[in-house]
């Protein structure tokens, strides 16, 4: 058995790689968290923060967006901002971020066609851009455990709607493992660190 498997072309790989995907994180703001009832806020915050750390660790380009901050809505929560140092916020008024030219332009500027989506709430801020991005030819992945809806019915219905349209549900830890792919490759320590933080956070 070889120590590592050959690395497939990271740009054309059918799976997610650090070179072929872009992550959009949408509306992780205090008002949005308060409306979530499909998952506990503690678990949600842990997964959201870990998703930010995964993106930073694997150097994924991130489009971080907020809604209506300039008119009084709170900005991105501090834990996520800390996990995404230096990533600017794209503020919007649109409920559907895909309809905002700055947001859509930031995704397009990445040059990547695999779009990983996470946001609050599932039925609005995730579902709307997911459907539009699919129609625009993107391969859309929804981070199911880092999002939440105003009820379990709202979250589940939105997930079903997106999957039926062609989106792929993934999880935070699954994404991290997909980005690393092989324990024998350089950088495996970063995945071990993520796993330690992930499981430690779930025990508290």
C-alpha positions as CSV (number, residue, x, y, z in Angstrom):
1,X,0.0,0.0,0.0
2,X,1.3,3.4,-0.9
3,X,1.5,6.2,1.7
4,X,-0.7,8.5,-0.3
5,X,-3.1,8.2,-3.2
6,X,-2.4,10.2,-6.4
7,X,-3.9,13.7,-6.4
8,X,-6.5,14.1,-9.1
9,X,-6.7,17.3,-11.0
10,X,-7.9,19.7,-8.3
11,X,-9.5,22.0,-10.8
12,X,-11.6,19.4,-12.6
13,X,-12.2,16.9,-9.8
14,X,-15.8,15.9,-9.4
15,X,-15.4,16.2,-5.6
16,X,-14.8,19.5,-3.8
17,X,-11.2,20.7,-3.6
18,X,-9.6,23.8,-2.2
19,X,-9.0,24.8,-5.9
20,X,-12.4,24.3,-7.4
21,X,-14.9,25.7,-4.9
22,X,-16.0,29.0,-3.4
23,X,-17.9,29.3,-0.1
24,X,-20.7,31.9,0.5
25,X,-21.8,32.5,4.1
26,X,-25.0,34.6,4.3
27,X,-26.6,36.6,7.0
28,X,-25.0,35.2,10.2
29,X,-26.4,38.2,12.1
30,X,-27.9,38.4,15.6
31,X,-31.5,39.0,14.4
32,X,-31.2,36.0,12.1
33,X,-29.9,33.7,14.8
34,X,-32.8,34.7,17.0
35,X,-35.3,33.5,14.4
36,X,-33.9,30.0,14.2
37,X,-35.9,27.2,15.8
38,X,-34.9,24.2,13.7
39,X,-31.7,23.6,15.7
40,X,-30.3,24.7,19.0
41,X,-28.4,27.9,18.8
42,X,-25.4,26.4,20.6
43,X,-25.0,23.6,18.1
44,X,-25.7,26.0,15.2
45,X,-23.0,28.5,16.4
46,X,-20.5,25.7,16.8
47,X,-21.0,24.4,13.3
48,X,-21.0,27.9,11.7
49,X,-17.8,28.8,13.5
50,X,-16.2,25.5,12.4
51,X,-17.2,26.1,8.9
52,X,-15.4,29.4,8.9
53,X,-12.3,27.7,10.3
54,X,-12.4,25.1,7.7
55,X,-12.6,27.7,4.9
56,X,-9.7,29.6,6.4
57,X,-7.6,26.5,7.1
58,X,-8.0,25.2,3.5
59,X,-7.8,28.7,2.0
60,X,-11.2,28.6,0.3
61,X,-12.3,31.9,-1.1
62,X,-15.2,33.2,1.0
63,X,-18.0,35.6,0.1
64,X,-19.4,36.8,3.4
65,X,-22.6,38.7,3.1
66,X,-25.0,40.6,5.4
67,X,-28.4,42.1,4.9
68,X,-29.4,45.7,5.9
69,X,-26.5,46.5,8.2
70,X,-26.3,50.0,7.0
71,X,-29.9,50.5,8.0
72,X,-29.5,49.1,11.5
73,X,-29.3,45.3,11.4
74,X,-26.4,43.8,13.4
75,X,-23.3,42.7,11.5
76,X,-21.8,39.2,11.3
77,X,-21.5,37.5,14.7
78,X,-18.1,37.9,16.4
79,X,-17.2,34.2,16.5
80,X,-17.5,33.9,12.7
81,X,-15.7,37.1,12.1
82,X,-12.8,35.8,14.2
83,X,-12.8,32.6,12.1
84,X,-12.7,34.6,8.8
85,X,-9.9,37.2,9.4
86,X,-9.7,39.8,6.7
87,X,-12.8,38.7,4.8
88,X,-14.9,41.7,3.9
89,X,-18.7,41.8,4.2
90,X,-20.9,42.4,1.3
91,X,-24.0,44.2,2.6
92,X,-27.3,44.0,0.7
93,X,-31.0,44.9,0.9
94,X,-32.1,41.8,-1.1
95,X,-33.5,38.7,0.6
96,X,-32.1,36.7,-2.3
97,X,-28.3,37.4,-2.3
98,X,-28.0,36.3,-5.9
99,X,-30.1,39.3,-7.0
100,X,-27.4,41.6,-5.5
101,X,-24.9,42.5,-8.1
102,X,-22.0,42.8,-5.6
103,X,-22.6,39.4,-4.1
104,X,-23.1,37.7,-7.4
105,X,-20.0,39.5,-8.8
106,X,-17.9,38.3,-5.9
107,X,-18.9,34.7,-6.5
108,X,-18.3,35.0,-10.3
109,X,-14.9,36.7,-9.7
110,X,-13.7,33.5,-7.9
111,X,-13.9,31.7,-11.3
112,X,-15.1,28.6,-9.6
113,X,-18.3,26.7,-10.4
114,X,-18.7,24.7,-7.2
115,X,-20.6,27.0,-4.9
116,X,-20.8,26.0,-1.2
117,X,-23.7,27.8,0.5
118,X,-24.6,28.4,4.1
119,X,-26.7,31.0,5.8
120,X,-29.7,32.0,7.9
121,X,-32.5,31.2,7.2
122,X,-32.6,28.0,5.2
123,X,-36.0,28.8,3.6
124,X,-35.0,32.3,2.4
125,X,-31.3,33.2,2.5
126,X,-30.0,29.8,1.5
127,X,-32.8,28.5,-0.7
128,X,-33.3,31.5,-3.0
129,X,-29.6,31.9,-4.0
130,X,-29.2,28.1,-4.3
131,X,-32.0,27.9,-6.8
132,X,-30.7,30.8,-8.8
133,X,-27.1,29.6,-8.8
134,X,-28.3,26.2,-10.0
135,X,-30.1,27.9,-12.9
136,X,-26.9,29.8,-13.7
137,X,-25.0,26.6,-14.1
138,X,-23.3,26.3,-10.7
139,X,-22.8,23.0,-8.8
140,X,-24.4,23.9,-5.5
141,X,-23.6,22.3,-2.1
142,X,-25.6,23.3,1.0
143,X,-24.0,22.9,4.4
144,X,-26.9,21.3,6.2
145,X,-25.6,21.4,9.7
146,X,-24.4,25.1,9.6
147,X,-27.8,26.5,8.6
148,X,-31.2,26.8,10.2
149,X,-34.8,27.8,9.6
150,X,-37.5,29.4,11.6
151,X,-39.0,25.9,12.3
152,X,-38.0,22.4,11.5
153,X,-40.7,22.2,8.9
154,X,-39.3,25.4,7.2
155,X,-35.8,24.0,7.2
156,X,-36.7,20.5,6.0
157,X,-39.0,21.8,3.3
158,X,-36.3,24.2,2.0
159,X,-33.7,21.4,2.0
160,X,-36.1,19.2,0.1
161,X,-36.8,22.0,-2.4
162,X,-33.1,22.6,-3.0
163,X,-32.2,18.9,-3.3
164,X,-35.1,18.4,-5.8
165,X,-33.7,21.2,-7.9
166,X,-30.2,19.6,-7.9
167,X,-28.3,20.9,-4.8
168,X,-26.2,18.6,-2.8
169,X,-26.4,18.5,1.0
170,X,-23.1,18.3,2.9
171,X,-21.9,18.7,6.4
172,X,-19.1,20.8,8.0
173,X,-16.9,17.8,8.9
174,X,-17.7,16.0,5.6
175,X,-16.5,19.1,3.8
176,X,-13.2,19.3,5.8
177,X,-12.5,15.6,5.0
178,X,-13.3,16.1,1.3
179,X,-10.9,19.0,1.1
180,X,-8.1,17.0,2.7
181,X,-9.0,13.6,1.1
182,X,-5.9,11.7,2.3
183,X,-4.2,11.5,5.8
184,X,-0.9,10.9,4.0
185,X,-1.0,14.2,2.1
186,X,0.7,17.4,3.3
187,X,-1.4,19.4,5.7
188,X,-3.2,16.5,7.4
189,X,-2.4,18.2,10.7
190,X,-4.8,20.9,9.8
191,X,-7.6,18.4,9.5
192,X,-6.7,16.7,12.8
193,X,-6.8,20.2,14.5
194,X,-10.2,20.8,13.0
195,X,-11.5,17.5,14.2
196,X,-10.2,18.0,17.8
197,X,-11.9,21.4,17.9
198,X,-15.1,20.0,16.3
199,X,-15.6,17.1,18.7
200,X,-14.4,19.1,21.8
201,X,-17.0,21.8,21.0
202,X,-19.8,19.2,20.8
203,X,-19.0,17.9,24.3
204,X,-19.7,21.3,25.9
